[in-house]
């Protein structure tokens, strides 16, 4: 099986390559990247006026299987990923039951074999049942394929547990994906505290509920030598902590989400729970800090925190609706439209943040178009203009904060392991 | 009943307004129109038959997700004096946790043919949510810690009745501003109407960002109430103390209670207002609560007139006035 992608503009941030070239895929690997490749391929994709880039890698996705298949499952979630240009997604462990044992990973692997159209990289819990009390069998879980550990959604409040987890996981060189939130400070909060929360009468979540935990866990990583990756950084003070830590050589990385990079707490105005996220949308100053962090390297990568919830759950008053928004199918167009076309960051930097950067954090041989690498590739049309419509998504859920937004840019082909899985709006299986 | 004609643009705007959700989104002219209309309704109260046929054949549902005997009764009397049929639909929070969402409850009531839903809900924004999903006119009777527009209107009405103006008046709102929907509705109404508003209380209960809207922020009672024309006191709730927002009722009393000695720092004709229910001996001393400056019971009377005005004006906007008679 071979595929030849011709005439595209090849952007490979891992090597710095950005020029018109052809890409030849043989079996599941990238065979050659060169100009004017003559090959008798089984399939040819004409990428004229299109971008050819490594498939996107999303470190932070909630596939909801097992347990909440009404929100999303591996079948729908990986199709949403493919349609969004993502070829590898980390599956967060806050399922029912929580993925905290080798059996959980084996279940995920078997379901993925039958239903997934992109690579699923399993993340296991840090503590048993994500209860924050007893650490999991990290070694066994790494053996069975866990690429990282996270109690995402249930922040680890006990500093001793966090300390031990960082110390122990440092043996395996895997990161802990750390949802930083001091729940004593954020309790009952609905949105970021500030002038808007006061005006709207919604209980605020102070920025320090995030940044104080970021500071704590950076200090614990520094002390233990463990690897901490701060999830969905949302406030300026957290960005400051990470920047200072990196300067002093602490093993810390972090991500920002498309919604925190493009929206602010002003979006809460209409009491629409599709803007209720955790951490909450911040101020314009926070948003500026995240964009600056992308530029100067403080923020290593972009991850969606794709968090599907049913219409019924989200169509409710603010205190009753759950936190979270979906992101896989809106991430690239929204980031391209609001960050690249506005001149905030370059296209190559955006692609770096969603390809090679997360791959490096997870020690993957992905996110690159190097010859011999896994043939995970996306072809992007940057000119197509359209309005985002969650009713057309492959995701089972519609809780998207960008409904009706006019955007440019769309994946037109997604290739996973040398196989076309998405082409011109359709899943190919 | 006649709507005052000198504020015709406001009347036109209000006629287009389908719901009464909050005062932040209303204009000064709309607020003045409601106050003016309330005045004509209050005149009815001195008659032996306190009833007009304005809303005959219309159904008002009081949908209260939180207990409130005062506000619910006030709306009930207002609607009955307009000849509407009134139904009280009390929903304890426990039946919501049983699985019925606000949307289901509201749809049920809509199916029964309600023309107005007067709603109190513990979540800020709930009336906005409901108004997008329901055909009935929604009147916010208090949402979470956000707004309580009819309370803001009746407070403004009471101030106007006594002071005959808003421009240049010094109004102090004292107490737990953070958790108070009464404070927010008062702030929006009074600042739009031209009063100088000061909010005062312990720093843990005062959102300083109100300064962005032209409100003075003070943590010092004496400084705040000197030369005040109006002091509007808010109820101090024990649960706030339990969450360590202030150390004790005793300390609150020491720092912020309005008693006769402190009353002397304000203007001689200062009005003492309170939305009720009062914690006698906590935010207000017994003597002041029952003293000559207190207009607390007048507020209750005015509440009925203001709520009649709101129902009447919204009915006009919904073409519900075919039952109106001279």
Interface residues (C-beta under 8 A of the other chain):
Chain A: X190 X194 X195 X198 X199 X200 X201 X202 X203 X270 X271 X312 X315 X316 X317 X318 X319 X320
Chain B: X24 X96 X101 X102 X103 X121 X122 X123 X124 X125 X126 X128 X129 X143 X144 X145 X146 X147 X178 X181 X184 X207 X209 X210 X212
